[in-house]
């Protein structure tokens, strides 16, 4: 496995990549209600992603 590359992106750049991970981790695994998983701060926050090629 490749070493992960850490990327910092704003919400508009990261949303399509971040949302499936957040859905799995927070809603499915941790039981966070979907209606509170997103909030008004998401568009103004920076989001960190660890990305590998595989």
C-alpha positions in Angstrom: 0.0 0.0 0.0 1.2 3.5 -0.8 1.9 6.0 1.9 -1.2 8.2 2.4 -1.0 11.7 1.1 -2.7 14.3 3.4 -4.8 16.9 1.6 -6.5 19.9 3.1 -9.4 21.1 1.0 -12.4 23.4 1.5 -15.9 21.9 1.5 -16.7 22.7 -2.1 -13.6 20.9 -3.3 -13.9 17.9 -0.9 -17.6 17.2 -0.5 -17.9 14.5 -3.1 -14.9 12.6 -1.7 -15.6 13.3 2.0 -19.4 12.5 2.2 -19.2 8.7 1.6 -16.5 8.4 4.3 -18.5 10.5 6.8 -21.7 8.5 6.0 -19.9 5.2 6.7 -18.0 6.4 9.8 -20.5 8.6 11.6 -23.9 7.5 10.4 -23.5 3.7 9.9 -20.7 2.9 12.3 -21.2 5.4 15.1 -25.0 5.8 14.8 -25.1 9.6 14.4 -28.5 10.6 13.0 -28.1 11.6 9.3 -30.0 14.8 9.9 -27.3 16.1 12.3 -24.2 14.8 10.6 -23.9 17.9 8.4 -24.1 21.3 9.8 -23.8 25.0 8.8 -20.1 25.0 9.7 -19.1 22.5 7.0 -18.9 25.0 4.1 -16.6 27.3 6.1 -14.3 24.6 7.6 -11.2 23.0 6.2 -11.4 19.2 5.7 -8.4 16.9 5.9 -8.3 13.8 3.8 -5.8 10.9 3.8 -5.6 9.6 0.2 -3.8 6.6 -1.3 -3.7 5.4 -4.9 -5.2 2.1 -4.0 
